[in-house]
């Protein structure tokens, strides 16, 4: 057991719980303006909340979520979710933030 009371096995769960606590906030945005824009997009229903995106990512690629980004593109908002699989591979998913459609899954 680690000194902070978390076992190695439970650390990813603590990370995931921390990420989910941020919902409907978004993760890893470049600056405050992007953060405000993302919150407004969520309020307007233009993007899905992080909890929904994490569930979609887990169905597409089971494992531990290790990073989440939300980026604005000319085509709209995209979530990038990195997952550490049980086999030890890091997979990157691109997910349409409005629809939840998984656009791409690839090795990182």
Secondary structure, DSSP 4 states (H G I P E B T S, - for coil): --TTS--HHHHHHHHHHHHHHHTTS-SS-SSHHHHHHHHHHHHTTSS--HHHHHHHHHHHS-SEEEEEEEEEETTEEEEEEEEE-TTS-EEEEEEETTT--EEEEEE-
